[in-house]
Amino acid sequence: MPGGAGVRVLTGAERRYADADPHRDEEALTALNALFGTAGGVSAFVSVFVVSSTFAFAVAQRRREFGLLRTAGATPGQLRRTVLAEAAVVGVLASGTGCVLGAYGAPPLTHWVVGEGLAPAWFTLGDHTWPYHLAFWTGLLVALCGAAAASWRAGRTGPVEALREAAADAGATTRGRWLSGLALLLTALVTLVLALADDPGDLLHRKTYVTRPMLLITAAALLAPVVVRPLTRLLTRLPARLPGATGLLVRENAATGVRRTAALAAPVLVTVALTGSLLGAVATLDGAKAAETRARTTAAYVAAAPSDAGFDPATLDRLRAVPGARISPSAAGEVYVLEDGVALVRSQARAVADPGALAATARLPVAKGRVADLDDRSIIVNEEWREHTVGRSVRVWLGDGTERVLRIAAVLETGTGDNGVYVTAANAAGAPVDRVDVALADGADPDAVAAGLRAAVAPSGGRVSSGHAWADAASPGSEGATRAGLLLVLGIALLYTGISVVNTVLMAAPARIREQAVLRLAGATDGQVLRVVAAESLTVVAVGTLLGLPVAGLDLAGMWAALALLSVPAPPVLPWAAAGTVAGVCAVLAATASVVPAALALRRRGGRPGG
């Protein structure tokens, strides 16, 4: 065969580069479908949540209207059907609008998922119409489900409500709300305990830490009216003591209108809790993986190859000749095992030349067996493998496709899932040595050894760093695709909650016009009235934030407990900056949506309290 530029002959482990991997795109599309499924599930949850909260607030605002209808002879069933009919009309209009917006938003989203590596490069938008039908009917179903509880509350309205004039909310938490909230909270705690007892590693999976916060969020929202009044009084205790009436008015308005305060705090609670839980879970896992890497690395120095070609034999000979250095060369590889007779599972592997040197340069989390027992006829696996009994044999396929039966020499703890397998260099023929861990001999001068190592790798372009520096640089973080997918899920959810914040404030605005006009007649200036309105909105956002943070903290505490059971001591990481940012955005939206209508009403009415 005539030679030519760009022609390579692949042998040994390099033969895997000739595999076109026909299943790669299929796996990418499966992951993309899972991502969109997760985003759809979270969006449906947030949608039902905010619709339910909004309709509950709307029913509470219209209790006098429903009382008049009951006085006029309307039955509870007619009131329930009225609320559901209104929800259906709103759902049809909103779903239709969403389909139109989706048609324009789908192409940019397609380009984005391709650019972020979430989809294959050839992925394009199809011309199917069924997604629009699915979206429309799902939106309508979400509206009806969200309004169902509110419709039953409307049906329980009595004729006496027509005579009610008090603005204070009494009995904002019904028995059903109490029972539902406590049941969801208990369910979340019990399922957490069961998961910790049965399979703590499951709590580290993305599908788990994305969906688990939903139970806690719903429970917190249902029980929110119980703590809204005391929490509001606590937040405004100091401002109420300051000169002037602003702090006092804010405290009494927010504490008296419990339903209004809880309705506005609910979307803020969801926003902060989801942000803290999702981003906190990723940050906590990253920290745990970094801690694992640092704990495994006991080498004084690590020499890293400059490219995938690895270190050549001459460089390895020079490294071995450095006085006072005991080296442990290793190569990256893969091992496949067939599970259940159908699934070929891949595991990342390290191929080591000297198991004794490996034990001297790494502190592997061994659960059973001994690292020193590794030889050419054995393998070190982790507890995730179906067969992980020391002394038993497993049939595996090496990176070059060679089939082997190897005895299990040791078993590693599961950890965060990054504890791969270890084989000897004989079971990774042709794999280039990409890393050399170095331990110091007794009495060796660290500076002299470091200088010798750098001189040894200089001709090959390799780099020598301390073990701690290498561990920090090599700590596995979340992949860019994972973060992009998480931001997609979170972004859609936060868009819903942002709309809900503005919508709830605007719904409450007409009922506040009269009291704002009374304040104006009592001597308050327009500026003072608007400051009261803005301060009350900010107070309610603060209440929602303080309700959301414990939810995120409790969710992350469950992940921390799972890591502790997996022998990975890593503290939970609450993303304060991100949580503060979304709370600030909610504060800006709420303040703007409350101040603008109030300012327009004051200008239009000129301080007259009619209405």
ZALO-883284 format. One record per residue (C-alpha): residue in three letters; y, x, z. Coordinates in pm, whole numbers, padded with zeros to 5 digits, always signed. Example, Ala and Ser with C-alpha at 12.3 -4.5 7.8 and 13.67 -1.06 7.14 Angstrom:
% residues 2
ALA-00450+01230+00780 SER-00106+01367+00714 
END
This chain:
% residues 611
MET+00000+00000+00000 PRO+00331+00159-00098 GLY+00562+00232+00193 GLY+00917+00110+00214 ALA+01210+00070+00446 GLY+01164-00189+00715 VAL+00782-00185+00697 ARG+00598-00145+01029 VAL+00229-00119+01102 LEU+00157-00310+01423 THR-00133-00200+01640 GLY-00250-00266+01994 ALA-00011-00467+02207 GLU+00250-00468+01929 ARG+00031-00703+01725 ARG+00187-00990+01918 TYR+00508-00932+01720 ALA+00325-01047+01405 ASP+00250-01385+01559 ALA+00492-01644+01422 ASP+00422-01852+01734 PRO+00409-02189+01558 HIS+00429-02365+01895 ARG+00760-02205+01997 ASP+00976-02473+01837 GLU+00745-02744+01967 GLU+00789-02609+02320 ALA+01167-02590+02272 LEU+01180-02952+02157 THR+00962-03058+02450 ALA+01204-02887+02687 LEU+01498-03053+02509 ASN+01335-03395+02539 ALA+01276-03328+02908 LEU+01641-03227+02948 PHE+01772-03540+02777 GLY+01525-03748+02974 THR+01657-03598+03297 ALA+02015-03652+03185 GLY+01933-04012+03095 GLY+01764-04073+03429 VAL+02054-03928+03628 SER+02302-04120+03412 ALA+02112-04444+03469 PHE+02109-04383+03843 VAL+02482-04307+03856 SER+02557-04603+03629 VAL+02364-04850+03843 PHE+02522-04698+04152 VAL+02882-04726+04036 VAL+02831-05069+03876 SER+02672-05198+04196 SER+02954-05054+04406 THR+03219-05193+04174 PHE+03071-05544+04161 ALA+03023-05546+04538 PHE+03391-05467+04579 ALA+03487-05729+04319 VAL+03285-05997+04500 ALA+03446-05900+04831 GLN+03791-05932+04671 ARG+03709-06277+04529 ARG+03556-06433+04841 ARG+03839-06689+04865 GLU+03786-06783+04501 PHE+03413-06827+04558 GLY+03488-07022+04876 LEU+03705-07263+04676 LEU+03428-07304+04419 ARG+03183-07381+04697 THR+03429-07634+04840 ALA+03453-07794+04496 GLY+03075-07837+04488 ALA+02945-07520+04326 THR+02595-07422+04439 PRO+02496-07068+04544 GLY+02285-07042+04229 GLN+02585-07125+04011 LEU+02789-06852+04180 ARG+02509-06601+04127 ARG+02482-06696+03761 THR+02859-06666+03725 VAL+02858-06308+03852 LEU+02560-06217+03635 ALA+02723-06378+03331 GLU+03037-06173+03392 ALA+02821-05862+03424 ALA+02647-05948+03096 VAL+02978-05986+02913 VAL+03106-05658+03053 GLY+02772-05492+02976 VAL+02776-05608+02613 LEU+03132-05486+02559 ALA+03073-05156+02738 SER+02739-05092+02564 GLY+02887-05163+02223 THR+03176-04929+02294 GLY+02932-04666+02420 CYS+02727-04686+02101 VAL+03039-04632+01889 LEU+03149-04338+02102 GLY+02794-04201+02096 ALA+02792-04201+01717 TYR+03098-03976+01720 GLY+02984-03767+02017 ALA+02628-03695+01900 PRO+02716-03435+01628 PRO+02923-03213+01864 LEU+02649-03243+02127 THR+02389-03136+01869 HIS+02591-02826+01780 TRP+02638-02749+02150 VAL+02267-02764+02242 VAL+02183-02538+01947 GLY+02459-02293+02038 GLU+02343-02279+02401 GLY+01983-02213+02300 LEU+01858-02548+02424 ALA+01727-02641+02079 PRO+01593-02447+01777 ALA+01846-02325+01523 TRP+01721-02574+01263 PHE+01771-02873+01497 THR+01992-03136+01335 LEU+02092-03495+01401 GLY+01867-03755+01240 ASP+01961-04092+01094 HIS+01751-04309+01326 THR+01896-04633+01456 TRP+01654-04706+01740 PRO+01842-04482+01989 TYR+02145-04709+01952 HIS+01933-05018+02020 LEU+01781-04845+02321 ALA+02122-04737+02449 PHE+02272-05083+02402 TRP+01999-05273+02583 THR+01975-05007+02852 GLY+02347-05040+02916 LEU+02317-05416+02942 LEU+02021-05382+03179 VAL+02213-05132+03392 ALA+02504-05376+03421 LEU+02277-05662+03525 CYS+02084-05449+03774 GLY+02405-05318+03925 ALA+02544-05670+03964 ALA+02225-05825+04103 ALA+02291-05745+04470 ALA+02656-05849+04439 SER+02556-06182+04283 TRP+02338-06267+04583 ARG+02626-06181+04815 ALA+02850-06411+04610 GLY+02591-06688+04644 ARG+02603-06656+05021 THR+02978-06722+05030 GLY+03056-07028+05239 PRO+03329-07289+05180 VAL+03514-07167+05490 GLU+03601-06844+05305 ALA+03861-07048+05113 LEU+04066-07066+05434 ARG+04040-06696+05513 GLU+04368-06505+05515 ALA+04281-06196+05721 ALA+04290-05870+05528 ALA+04067-05694+05779 ASP+03702-05662+05683 ALA+03464-05790+05949 GLY+03092-05735+05920 ALA+03121-05510+05615 THR+02763-05392+05670 THR+02512-05674+05634 ARG+02161-05674+05776 GLY+02015-05621+05430 ARG+02242-05324+05373 TRP+02140-05177+05708 LEU+01771-05220+05635 SER+01795-05088+05278 GLY+01997-04784+05381 LEU+01768-04694+05670 ALA+01458-04753+05455 LEU+01586-04520+05182 LEU+01686-04257+05436 LEU+01345-04276+05602 THR+01174-04259+05262 ALA+01370-03948+05168 LEU+01282-03775+05496 VAL+00914-03876+05490 THR+00863-03766+05129 LEU+01036-03437+05211 VAL+00802-03374+05504 LEU+00498-03465+05294 ALA+00610-03231+05015 LEU+00664-02948+05263 ALA+00318-03003+05409 ASP+00135-03043+05077 ASP+00311-02835+04811 PRO+00645-02677+04912 GLY+00666-02502+04576 ASP+00715-02840+04407 LEU+01057-02868+04574 LEU+01171-02565+04373 HIS+01108-02728+04035 ARG+01408-02854+03841 LYS+01279-03208+03796 THR+01236-03229+04174 TYR+01569-03090+04290 VAL+01751-03299+04029 THR+01598-03630+04137 ARG+01548-03588+04513 PRO+01921-03617+04602 MET+01930-03970+04457 LEU+01749-04120+04756 LEU+01983-03953+05003 ILE+02293-04046+04802 THR+02194-04411+04782 ALA+02110-04422+05153 ALA+02443-04261+05243 ALA+02635-04504+05022 LEU+02463-04806+05175 LEU+02535-04685+05527 ALA+02886-04559+05445 PRO+03073-04868+05581 VAL+02927-04790+05924 VAL+03104-04454+05945 VAL+03407-04520+05723 ARG+03626-04661+06000 PRO+03557-04391+06266 LEU+03573-04116+06005 THR+03904-04246+05872 ARG+04053-04262+06220 LEU+03932-03909+06287 LEU+04089-03774+05968 THR+04421-03948+06030 ARG+04439-03890+06404 LEU+04686-03604+06378 PRO+04900-03748+06091 ALA+04931-04076+06285 ARG+05090-03885+06575 LEU+05353-03722+06357 PRO+05708-03863+06340 GLY+05744-04151+06097 ALA+05518-04438+06010 THR+05338-04289+05710 GLY+05040-04152+05901 LEU+05002-04469+06106 LEU+05015-04692+05798 VAL+04760-04479+05615 ARG+04524-04487+05911 GLU+04542-04862+05962 ASN+04526-04951+05592 ALA+04222-04732+05526 ALA+04043-04826+05848 THR+04112-05199+05814 GLY+04004-05234+05451 VAL+03654-05097+05508 ARG+03510-05246+05189 ARG+03795-05111+04978 THR+03768-04768+05139 ALA+03389-04759+05103 ALA+03409-04872+04739 LEU+03646-04589+04649 ALA+03464-04334+04864 ALA+03127-04415+04701 PRO+03188-04248+04361 VAL+03346-03950+04537 LEU+03035-03928+04755 VAL+02814-03925+04445 THR+03032-03664+04274 VAL+03039-03422+04566 ALA+02674-03476+04664 LEU+02541-03425+04310 THR+02758-03118+04255 GLY+02659-02965+04586 SER+02290-03049+04548 LEU+02237-02940+04187 LEU+02455-02630+04175 GLY+02355-02544+04530 ALA+01986-02564+04440 VAL+02034-02323+04150 ALA+02238-02081+04364 THR+01985-02100+04648 LEU+01697-02027+04411 ASP+01886-01737+04255 GLY+01948-01594+04602 ALA+01582-01637+04695 LYS+01465-01462+04379 ALA+01708-01178+04442 ALA+01578-01146+04800 GLU+01222-01133+04667 THR+01310-00856+04424 ARG+01481-00651+04695 ALA+01189-00702+04935 ARG+00936-00589+04673 THR+01128-00275+04582 THR+01069+00014+04822 ALA+01113+00289+04563 ALA+01383+00543+04635 TYR+01473+00560+04265 VAL+01389+00369+03949 ALA+01401+00516+03599 ALA+01452+00254+03328 ALA+01372+00312+02961 PRO+01661+00284+02714 SER+01483+00043+02478 ASP+01171-00165+02424 ALA+01000+00145+02287 GLY+00971+00276+02643 PHE+00932+00632+02767 ASP+00737+00875+02552 PRO+00456+01088+02705 ALA+00678+01396+02717 THR+00935+01215+02934 LEU+00661+01096+03169 ASP+00529+01453+03199 ARG+00878+01577+03289 LEU+00911+01303+03552 ARG+00577+01399+03706 ALA+00693+01759+03725 VAL+01002+01678+03937 PRO+00944+01839+04280 GLY+00927+01593+04570 ALA+00881+01285+04348 ARG+00580+01058+04333 ILE+00608+00836+04030 SER+00453+00500+03943 PRO+00489+00425+03569 SER+00444+00062+03468 ALA+00466-00149+03155 ALA+00550-00513+03095 GLY+00275-00729+02957 GLU+00116-01072+02953 VAL-00212-01217+03070 TYR-00349-01555+02963 VAL-00603-01768+03147 LEU-00768-02091+03035 GLU-00735-02372+03290 ASP-00929-02699+03277 GLY-01079-02584+02949 VAL-00771-02691+02751 ALA-00454-02523+02882 LEU-00392-02157+02804 VAL-00151-02049+03079 ARG+00057-01735+03037 SER+00152-01508+03328 GLN+00391-01215+03325 ALA+00207-00895+03414 ARG+00284-00538+03516 ALA+00043-00270+03398 VAL+00036+00027+03636 ALA-00113+00371+03582 ASP-00188+00447+03948 PRO-00255+00165+04199 GLY-00207+00411+04484 ALA+00141+00500+04360 LEU+00215+00128+04319 ALA+00140+00073+04687 ALA+00378+00359+04773 THR+00670+00231+04563 ALA+00642-00147+04602 ARG+00591-00386+04891 LEU+00400-00665+04723 PRO+00366-00996+04914 VAL-00011-00970+04951 ALA-00179-01277+05100 LYS-00538-01153+05066 GLY-00705-00830+04958 ARG-00554-00485+04904 VAL-00336-00345+04628 ALA-00522-00014+04648 ASP-00843-00190+04534 LEU-00698-00252+04187 ASP-00893-00071+03914 ASP-00974-00104+03544 ARG-01222-00385+03613 SER-00998-00592+03841 ILE-00670-00782+03854 ILE-00414-00889+04114 VAL-00322-01258+04081 ASN-00104-01499+04280 GLU-00179-01818+04468 GLU-00063-02034+04176 TRP-00378-01943+03984 ARG-00652-02203+04002 GLU-00900-01928+04091 HIS-00747-01700+04354 THR-01036-01593+04574 VAL-01070-01221+04635 GLY-01394-01090+04487 ARG-01436-01373+04235 SER-01413-01303+03862 VAL-01181-01466+03610 ARG-01189-01468+03232 VAL-00854-01363+03087 TRP-00699-01271+02755 LEU-00475-00965+02751 GLY-00149-00932+02561 ASP-00321-00796+02249 GLY-00573-01082+02245 THR-00860-00889+02403 GLU-01088-01104+02619 ARG-01189-00960+02955 VAL-01365-01071+03272 LEU-01186-00914+03570 ARG-01255-00925+03942 ILE-00974-01042+04172 ALA-00876-00745+04388 ALA-00586-00907+04574 VAL-00388-01230+04584 LEU-00008-01245+04611 GLU+00188-01521+04781 THR+00342-01780+04551 GLY+00703-01719+04652 THR+00955-01866+04411 GLY+00708-01839+04125 ASP+00815-01496+03997 ASN+00524-01306+04157 GLY+00329-01226+03843 VAL-00002-01045+03806 TYR-00091-00676+03805 VAL-00346-00490+03594 THR-00409-00125+03522 ALA-00279+00053+03214 ALA-00630+00041+03065 ASN-00593-00337+03037 ALA-00260-00310+02855 ALA-00344-00060+02585 GLY-00042+00038+02380 ALA+00212-00133+02607 PRO+00515+00100+02636 VAL+00613+00223+02983 ASP+00954+00068+03043 ARG+00997+00151+03413 VAL+00908+00431+03650 ASP+00934+00373+04024 VAL+00978+00687+04229 ALA+00891+00749+04595 LEU+01004+01057+04785 ALA+00748+01298+04921 ASP+00774+01397+05286 GLY+01062+01636+05340 ALA+01198+01597+04986 ASP+01574+01622+04930 PRO+01690+01286+04782 ASP+01983+01442+04596 ALA+01767+01714+04442 VAL+01504+01460+04337 ALA+01770+01236+04182 ALA+01913+01528+03987 GLY+01566+01625+03864 LEU+01490+01269+03755 ARG+01815+01240+03561 ALA+01748+01569+03388 ALA+01397+01453+03299 VAL+01507+01127+03134 ALA+01825+01261+02974 PRO+01661+01357+02639 SER+01519+01004+02601 GLY+01841+00827+02703 GLY+01686+00669+03011 ARG+01882+00572+03321 VAL+01808+00653+03684 SER+01940+00438+03967 SER+01863+00392+04333 GLY+01601+00136+04428 HIS+01862-00092+04586 ALA+02093-00072+04282 TRP+01806-00143+04044 ALA+01690-00441+04252 ASP+02040-00589+04253 ALA+02071-00546+03875 ALA+01720-00672+03801 SER+01730-00977+04028 PRO+01628-01272+03812 GLY+01897-01537+03789 SER+01891-01873+03620 GLU+01863-01854+03245 GLY+02168-01949+03043 ALA+01978-02241+02893 THR+01890-02369+03241 ARG+02251-02355+03356 ALA+02372-02517+03035 GLY+02122-02800+03074 LEU+02222-02851+03435 LEU+02590-02863+03341 LEU+02507-03122+03074 VAL+02332-03343+03330 LEU+02606-03294+03586 GLY+02887-03341+03334 ILE+02759-03680+03220 ALA+02719-03796+03579 LEU+03065-03676+03679 LEU+03220-03853+03381 TYR+03075-04182+03509 THR+03197-04124+03863 GLY+03544-04023+03744 ILE+03574-04348+03550 SER+03451-04535+03858 VAL+03716-04375+04080 VAL+03997-04481+03848 ASN+03847-04827+03793 THR+03808-04899+04165 VAL+04164-04792+04242 LEU+04302-05007+03961 MET+04097-05305+04082 ALA+04244-05270+04430 ALA+04602-05227+04306 PRO+04696-05596+04249 ALA+04593-05692+04602 ARG+04820-05423+04744 ILE+05139-05525+04564 ARG+05247-05778+04826 GLU+05212-05541+05123 GLN+05394-05269+04932 ALA+05680-05508+04862 VAL+05691-05602+05232 LEU+05720-05234+05320 ARG+06008-05207+05077 LEU+06188-05502+05242 ALA+06124-05351+05586 GLY+06344-05059+05490 ALA+06108-04815+05324 THR+06232-04646+05011 ASP+06034-04648+04690 GLY+05944-04285+04751 GLN+05815-04360+05100 VAL+05603-04648+04974 LEU+05454-04431+04700 ARG+05382-04154+04949 VAL+05191-04400+05167 VAL+04992-04515+04864 ALA+04912-04159+04756 ALA+04826-04048+05111 GLU+04589-04340+05154 SER+04410-04256+04828 LEU+04378-03892+04931 THR+04244-03997+05271 VAL+03976-04212+05112 VAL+03878-03926+04878 ALA+03851-03701+05184 VAL+03622-03959+05345 GLY+03399-03960+05037 THR+03394-03581+05033 LEU+03293-03563+05399 LEU+03015-03812+05330 GLY+02890-03620+05026 LEU+02880-03274+05183 PRO+02618-03362+05450 VAL+02403-03522+05181 ALA+02410-03200+04978 GLY+02353-02996+05293 LEU+02049-03202+05395 ASP+01904-03174+05045 LEU+01951-02796+05042 ALA+01801-02775+05391 GLY+01480-02917+05245 MET+01478-02644+04980 TRP+01545-02383+05250 ALA+01245-02511+05449 ALA+01028-02491+05136 LEU+01135-02130+05077 ALA+01061-02044+05440 LEU+00710-02187+05407 LEU+00666-01979+05090 SER+00764-01666+05288 VAL+01096-01626+05109 PRO+01365-01624+05380 ALA+01683-01713+05190 PRO+01977-01914+05327 PRO+02087-02232+05148 VAL+02396-02184+04935 LEU+02644-02471+04924 PRO+02883-02425+04628 TRP+03207-02480+04818 ALA+03427-02387+04522 ALA+03257-02632+04285 ALA+03248-02909+04546 GLY+03614-02850+04625 THR+03701-02857+04256 VAL+03534-03192+04186 ALA+03683-03335+04506 GLY+04024-03216+04390 VAL+03974-03379+04050 CYS+03877-03704+04223 ALA+04188-03676+04442 VAL+04413-03631+04139 LEU+04252-03926+03959 ALA+04270-04152+04265 ALA+04629-04060+04350 THR+04746-04104+03992 ALA+04562-04434+03945 SER+04713-04572+04267 VAL+05069-04439+04241 VAL+05136-04537+03880 PRO+05060-04912+03923 ALA+05247-04916+04254 ALA+05553-04755+04096 LEU+05549-05000+03806 ALA+05510-05295+04045 LEU+05801-05180+04263 ARG+06023-05141+03961 ARG+05923-05477+03816 ARG+05952-05680+04137 GLY+06258-05503+04277 GLY+06122-05524+04634 ARG+06065-05905+04634 PRO+05748-05998+04826 GLY+05652-06297+04626 GLY+05304-06364+04498 
END
